[in-house]
Amino acid sequence: MHSHGTGWTSQTTSVGRKNGHSAGGRRGRGGPKTDPKLLLRAIRYVNRYHWIAVLAYGSLLVATGAQLMVPQLVQSIIDTVVKAFVAGQVLALPAAAQALAAQRMGKTLADLQADQSGATAALISVGIGITGFAVLRALFSFGQQFNAERLSQNLAFDFRNELFAKIQRLSFSYHDQNQTGQLMIRATDDVEKVRLFIGQGLVMMVQAIVLLIGSLVVLWFTNHALTLVILPILPVALVVFMVFGAITQPLFTRVQQALSALNTVLQENLAGFKVVKSFAREPQEQARFNRSADALLAQQMRVAMTFSFLMPLIFLIMNLGQAAVLYFGGQQIIEGTMTIGEWQKFSLYLFYVFFPMGMLGMIINLMSQAAASAQRIFEILDTQNEVENKPGAREIREIKGNVKFADVTFRYFKGGEPVLNKVSFEAKAGQTVALLGATGSGKTTIINLLPRFYDVSEGRVLVDGCDVRDVTIESLRAQTGIVLQETTLFSGTIRDNIAFGKPDATMAQVTAVAKAAAAHDFIMEFPQGYDTPVGERGSTLSGGQKQRIAIARALLLDPRILILDDSTSSVDLATEFKIQQALDQLMKGRTSFVIAQRISTVLNADQILVLEKGEIVARGTHEELLESSELYAEIYTSQLVGDVEPVAA
């Protein structure tokens, strides 16, 4: 008979939600195209810390200015050395030849002697100047890097907090459609990609622009004819920048998608490693992980191949420009229109022009990754929550507990098959309502609609005559105690978990609800009692122990409405009997909804609702339904009757 009864187990996940998972996953991943406006939107977060930004970019300007001054001093050194050398050569000639050589140079012997004697002092002065600018640049470079890092870390802090807060607020339907691993990657790796661009890539970009413009201005006033030789190179570099940016952004989007898939496999295996080991599925799971890792590697290699082509192209452009400058600059030196010092200064500034082009690859890399990640971040932040407080929603306090479903129809997705179809019933304050039916009949959906985990598609859910959509979600759920079928505990102590919904609860209150949930005795058997760590997801506790702690957690809120979703399914009959005795007392004065597989939880219910395919096909007390409902009688005889004698005993 038990094989037949398995069809009547309580509903865990509806067919509608299962079907919606893959569809939501597709929406969550998004297409490969990225919107550059979203990266600009991420950059605008800098306004929140504008003083830090002023320090970072102000320091950048000073450090870059100090850098731009050095070639001027280098020209002065070289020209001074050349003049001193020439003067020394002339003054070493016979006296008659000295005057003639000086005349041809357009100088007097006194000028040559001054060039020779003043060289050492000039070298010392210029050396001090270069050292001073180097120290200035070092100090302000530190300020630039430190404040840029401080700025980016603060922005990452904001992004992660906003993502966490948003994910916490999103309705059940969103989480039904999106995998945990993908959400984790967006809150960690995607945020880090945006942070790196703002903390490094954006700074490099601003530095490159300032260095490029400053160098071009100096070069123009130094030798505008030679400057015109390198100007055509800049539009070519800009085109390269734009083309590679357009190519690489979709590639990085796919990299993040592949990383999310890999993280999902890892997260699922870590969460279910006991199941994997129990079924000896390690080789198959390793193969699944390898497939995800291979997909990530292949996508990363596509990115690497693209950038392997980019960097040689950039250096080719730089070398072509340098060759042109060498040729035309050499012609000017031969013609005597440019000094060696001016040429060296021009060469250094030319490096400052080409240096941003060398930074181009890294900037494109960081920017493309950040653009792809920014889109994935804002996909979550911009998601419209399907369940939220309507404007003007009021708080509901001290409710009596009258609950009414009025012609409620619910679909998990628009256009999908209804999971509930015109369900109507009423529970008076203090009554206990038991829900029975096959998997997928709609039991869990009913209790999910009451605290507004989902909103009805049609009809209304009323509490004390008020539509639950007209009150704030927080005040509604504060009046509702819930023990879900899948018990979730958090890392911390047993006391922390019982007091999860009421952290300021006294030890006496925690102990009282633990006793009521038949948890106190086994808690005190632990050496540390209520201070016993529960392990990750309660791994150190049995299923029955976890459920009793979850019941105590719900009871601590002293709710007016109590929801028990098969809350005694993981305990033995003796423990269930203890829990049921306590619950019978605690449910007095509360409206209780119970999903259960055992007869002990429904015998004393004020009202039993039998569901089939989203509709209520029978209702009444246990005795009434045995006489009037063939379906209830079948459930009773096939699955529940075996519990009667042990419970009675």
N, C-alpha and C positions, 0 to 999 in steps of 0.2 A: 504493500500500500504506500510505502514511503516514496517509491519511485514515481508514483502518480502524483504525490503531494508536492514534489519539487516544482511543479508548475505554478504553485501558489505562493512561492516565496515573495517576500516584500520587494517592492520596486526599488531598484538602485539607480538605474539610469534609463530614461525613456528612450524609445526608438528614435524619437525626434531629435533628441540631443546627440545621439550617436551619429546620426546622419549629418547633423550640423557641424560636427567636429572638423571633418575634412574641408567642408566649404569655408568655415571660418579660418582654417589654417591657410587656405589659399588667399583669403583676403588679407590676413595678417602679414603674409610674406610680401605682397605687393608686386608690382611689375618692376622691370629692370630700370626704367627711366627715372631720373631724379629731378627734383625741382630745385634749381639754384637759389630760389627765393627763401627756401627753408634754411639754407646755410646762413643767409643774411639775417634771417630771423633769430637764429642761434647767436650770431655775433652781436645782435642788439641787446642780448643779456648783459653785455659789458657795461651798459648804462647803469646797471644796479650797483656797480663798484667803480664809478667814474673816477674817484680820487686815486684808486689803485692804478687805474688805466692811465691817468695823467702822469703818475710817477713812472710807470713803465715806459710809456712812449716819450715822455719828456727826457728821461734818461737816455733813451735810444737816440733822440735828436742830438743831445750833447755829445754822446759817444761817437756818433757818426760824423758830427762836425769836427771833433778832434782828429778823427781818422782822415778827413778830407784836408786838414791843414798840413799833414806830414809831407806830401809830395812837394809842396811849396818850399819847405825847408830843405828837402833833398836837392832841389834845383839850386838853392843858394849854396849848399855845400859843394856841389859839383862845379858850379861856375867859379866859386872862390878858389878851389883847388886848381882848376884849369888856368885861371889868371895867375895864380902864384907860380905855377909850373912854367908858364910862358915867360913871366917876368924874370924868373931865375935863369932861364935859358938865355934871355937877352942880356941880362946883367953879367952873365959869364963871358960874354963876347969882349973883344978888345974895345977900348974906350971909343975909338972912332966908329966902329961898327955899331956900338950901342945906340948912339944918337941917331944913326941912319935907320936902324931897325925900329926904334921908338917912333920916329917920324912916320914910317910906313904904317905903323899900327895906329897912328893918330893920337899918340900919347907922348907925354914928356917922361924923362928919366925919373922925375919925382913921382909921377903916377905909378911907374913900374915898381919903384922902391916901396911905395905905399901898398901896392897889391901883394908884394912879397912879405912885408913885415906885418901886415894886418891879417894875414891868412889864419894864423894860429888862434888869435882872439876870436875871429869870425867862426872858426870851427867849434871852439868851446861854446860860444853863444848859441849856435845852431844845435849843437849836441844837447845843451841844456833844454832848449826849446822842444826838441823831439822827445826827450825824456819826460818833460812836463806834460806834453800832450798824451804820451803813452800812459802815464799815471792817471791823468784825467779820464782817458778812455777806459782804463781798467776799472776805476771806481764806478763810473756811470754804467759800464757794461754789467757790473755786478748788480747795480740797482735795477737795470733793465731786466735781467734774467730772473732775479728774485721776485720782483713785482709782477712780471708776466706769469711766472709760475704760481704766485699767490692768487692772481686774478683767475687763472684757469682752474685752479683747485676749488676756489669758491664757486665758480660757475658749475663745475662738475657736482659739487655738493648740492646746488640748487636743482640741477637736472635730475639727480638721483632722488632727491626728496619729492620733487613734483611727480616723477614717474611712480614712485612707491605710493604716494597719496592717491594718484589717479587710478592705479591698478587696484588699490584697496576700495575705491569708490565704485569701480565698474561693476555692472550687474553680473549675475551668474551666467547669463547668456553669452557675454563676452568671453568669460573664462571657459565656457563649454567649447568655444570655437577656436581658442588659441592655446598652444602648448606652453607648459611652464618653462621649458628650456629656452624657448624663443623670447619670452618675456624677461627671463634672467639676463640673456645676452644684451638686450636693449638697455637694461638698467646698469650694466657693467661695461661690456666691451664697446658698445656704441657710444656711450657717454665718454669713455676714455678717448675714442677717436676724435670726437668733437673737442674735447679738452686739449688734446695734443695740437690740433690745428690752431686753436685760439692762443695757447701758451707758447707755441713754437712757430707753426706755419704762418700765422697772421703777422707775428713779429718779424719773421724773415721777409715776408712780402713787403711790409712797410719799410723795413731797413733797405731792401733792394730798391724800392722806388726812390727813397730819399738819396741813397748812394748814387743811383743812376742819374737822377735829375741834377744833383749837386755836381757830379763829375762832368756832365755834359755842359753845364753853365761855365765851369772853370775852363774846360777844353775849348769852348767857343771863344772865350776872351783870350785864351792863350794862343790858339791857332785855328781860326774858323775854317780855313781852307782844308786842313787835315781833318777837322771834325766832320766836315761834309762827307768825307770818305766812309766813315763808320755809321752815319745816320741810316742808310738804307738797310742795315743789318737788323735794326730794332723792330721794324714791322714784321720781318721774317720771324724773329723770335716770338713776337706777340701771336702770330698765326699758329706757330708750333704750340705755344701755350694753350690756346683755345682748342685746337684740334685734339691734343692729347687729353685735355680736361674732359672733352665730350666723349672720348673713347674710354677713358679709365673709370669714370664715375659709375656706369652700369656694371663694369667688371667688379668694382668694390662692393656694389650692392649684392651681387651674386656671392661674393666671398662671405659677406655677413650672413646671407641666407644659409650657405653651406655650414658656417660656424654654428648657427642656431640649430640646424639639424643634428650636428655632431653633439652639441650640448644637450639636446633633448634625449638622445640615445644614452648619454652618460648619466643624466639626471634620472631617467627611468630605471636604469640598471642599478644605480646606487640606492634608489628608493625600494626597488623590488629584488634586491640581491638574494634574499631568502627564497623567493619563488624560483629564481633562476637556478639556484643550487638544488632546490628540491626536485626540480624536473630535469636536472643535469643538462641544462641548455647553455652552458658556458661556451661551447664551440660555436653554436648558432649565433649567440649574442656577440661573440667576438667577431664573427663574420659580418654581422650587421654594423658593428662599430667600424670595422675596416672599410666597409662600403662608404660610410659617411666620411671617414678620414680620407679615403681616396678621392671622393668628390671635392672635398675642401682642398686637398693638395693639387688636384688638376686645375681648379679655379685660381689658386694662388700662383701656379706656374704660368697661367695665361697672363696674369698681371706682371709677373717677372719678365716674361718674354716681351711684353709691350714696353716696359721700362728699359730693358736691355737694348731696345732699338732707339729709345728716346735719348739716352745719355750720349751715345756716339754722335747722334745727329746734332745735339747742342754743341758738343766740342768741335764738330766740323764747321758749324757756323762761326764759332768763336775763332777758330784757326784761319778761316778765310778772311775774316775781318782783320786779324792781326797781320796776315801776309800783306794785305792792301796797305795798311798803315806803315809797315816796314818799308815798302817800296816808295811810297810817296814821301814819307818822312825822311828816308835816306836821300832822296833827290833834293829836299830843302836843305839838309846839312851840307851836301856837296855844293849847293849854290850859295851857301853862307847866310841863308835867311832864318836859320834855326841853330841855336847853340846846343852843345852836348847836354847842358843842364836842362834846357827846355825840352829836349827830346826825352830825357829820363823822366822828367815830370809828366810829360804827355803819356809815356809808357805806363807809369804808375796809375794815372787816372784812367787810362785805357783798361787796365786790369779791373778798376772799380766799375767800369761800364760792363765788362764781360763777366765779372763776378756774379751779378744777379742772374745772368743767363746760366751760369753753373749751378746756381741755387734753384733753377727752374724745375729740375726733376724732383727735388725734395718737396718743393712747394706744391707741385701738381699732385704728388703722392699723398701728402697730408690733406690737401684740399679735397681731392676726390674721395678719400675715405671719409672725411668729415661730412661732405655733402650727402653721401649715401647713408651715413649713420644719422645725420640730422633728420632726414626724411623718415627713417624708422622710429626715431624718438617722437617726432611730432605726430606720427600716425596714431600713437597711443594718446598723447596729450590732447589731440584734437578729436578723439573718439567721442561721439555723442552717447552719453550713458542712457540706456533704455529705461532705467529705473532711477529717478531722482526726485527731489522735492519740487513740487510745483510752486509757482509764485504765490505767496500768501498762505502757504500751508501752515496749519496751526499745530501746536504741541498738544498731545493727548495725555492726560494725567489721571491717575486713580480710576482706571476703567473698571467696569463691573465684570466684563468678560462675555457679553452676549455676542455671538458670532453668527453671521448669516452669509451664505453664498446664494446669490440671486442670478439664475440663468447664466452661470459662468462657462464661457468657452475659452479655451486656451490653445494656442499654437506656438511652438518654439520658433517657427519661421513663417513669415508672411507667405500665404499661398500653400503652406504645408497642411498635412492632415491634422485635424484637431486631436490633441491629447486628452482634453476634457471637452465634453459636448453638452452644453446647457445643463450644468450641474446645479441643483438647488437643494439646500438643506439649512437647518437652523439649529444651533447649539445654545441652549440657555446657559446663563452664568452658573458655573459650578458643575456643569454636566461633564461626563466623560464620553467621548465619541471614539469608537474603535473603527478602523478602516481595514477592510479585508478585500482581497482580490488577487488575481494573477499578476505576474511581472508585466509591467507595461499597461496596467489597467488604469493608472492615474492617481494612486494613493499618495506617492511622494510629491506629485505635482500639486495636489490640494494643500499639503502642509507648506510647500514652498511659496504658494500664493498668499498665504495668511500674513507672514512677516514681510511681504513684498520683495522676496528674492527675485521674483518675476512679477510683471503686471499682466492682468487678464487681457485677453484679446477682445472679449465681449462680456457684458454683464458687470456685476459689482461684487466686491467682497466688503462686508460691513462689520465693524466692531462697535458695539453700543449704538448702532444705527448710523454710524459715520463711515463713509467710504474711506478705505485705507489710503487711497491716493490723495485725499484731502488733508492728511495729517503728515507731520514730519516723520521720516523714516526712523530717525534716532529715537524719538519718543515712543513710536510703535514697538520697536524692537526691545526697548527698555522694559516694556510690559510683557515681553514674551520670553519664556525660557525654552531652550531648544537642546535636545540631545539627538544628534544625527546618527544614522546607522553606522557611518564610517567615523569612528572616534579619532579625533585629532588632539594630541597633547603637544605642548611646547617644551623646549629645553628649559630646565629650571627644576625647582623642587615640586613635590606634591602639593604643598601649600600654595605655591605660586599658581599652579594650574587650577586648583579649586577656586582661588580668589581672582581668576583671570578677568572676569567681568566686573569685579568689585575689589580693586587692589587695596582699598583702605579697610577691608573687613577685618574684624578682630579675630584673634585665635579662637575665641569661644564660638564665634559665628561659624568659622570654618569647621571646627570640630563638630558642631551641632548638625550641619548639613551632611558631613561625612558619616555621622552615625545614622542619619535618616536614610542615606543611600547605601547602608550596609558596607561602608568602606573603612570605618574607623578601626575595626579589629585587625584587618590585614595591614593597614598602615602602621599600626603600633607594633606589629611583628618585625618591621624593619629596624635596624639598629639606630638609624637617625630619625625614625618616625616621620613627621610631616616635613622634615628638612631633607628627606631622601631625594636625590636627583632622579628624574624619570628617564633620562637618556633621550637620544634623538627620536622624536615622534613617539615617546613612551616605550622604547624598545625593551626596557628592563621590567616592564609589567606585562601580565597576561591580558588577554582580551577582556575577560570579565572584570579584572581590576581597573583597566582603562575605562570601561563603560561606567563603572560605579563612580569613578572620579568625575567623569563627564556629567553624570546625573547630579552629583553634589555641586558641580560648577553651575549648572542651570538653576538648581534650587536656591543657591545663595542669593540670586537676584530677587527672590520672593515674587515670582511673576504671577500675573493674573491669568495668563494663558500659558499652558504647558504643552509642548510638542515632544513626543517620544517616538522617534522613527526606529522601530524595532530595537529599542534600547536595551533589551535583555536577551538578545539573540546569542551573545557570546558567553553566557553564564550557565552553570548547571542548574538543575531544577531546585535544589535546596537553596542556592544563592538567590535564584530568581524569586523564590517564595519570600525570602527575607526582604528583598528589594520591593517586591509587590506589596508586602504588608506596610512598609514605610511609605510607599507611593500612595497607597490607598488613603492613608492619613493626610499626606501632604496635598493630595489632589482635591481634598474637600475645600470647597469655596473657590476652586480654580476651574476654569474651563480647560479640559485636557483632550488632546487628540493623540491617539495611540495607534501606531502601525505595528502589528505583531503577528507572529506565526503560531503562538501557543494559546491554547484555550484559556489559560490562567489569566491572561491579560484582557480577555474580552468577556468573561463570564459576568462580571459585575458592571459592564459598561451600560450607561443610560441609553445609549443609542449605538447601533452597529450599522455601518454603511457598507454594503457589498457592491464593489465596482467591477465592471466588465467593459473593456474597450472604451474607457473614458466616460461611461455613464453609470449612474446609480441604478442598479437593477433590483435592489432589495434594501429595506431598512427596517429597524425595529430592535427589540431586545433579543437576547439569546433564545429565550423560550418562544417568542413570537416567530422568529425566523426559522426555527426548527420545524414549525408547523406550516409556515407560509412560503418558504423559499427552498426550492429544490437545489439551487446552486449552493446556498449556505449549508444545507444538509450534506451535500457532497464534500465541501471543504471540511466540515466538522468530522465526518466519518472517515475521510481519507487521510487527514493530517493532524487534526487537533484532538481527537478523542483519546489518543494515547497518553495525553498529558493529564487527563482528568484524575485518574487514580493516584499517580505520584503526588500531584499537588494536594489532593484531598488528604493523602497520608501525611 
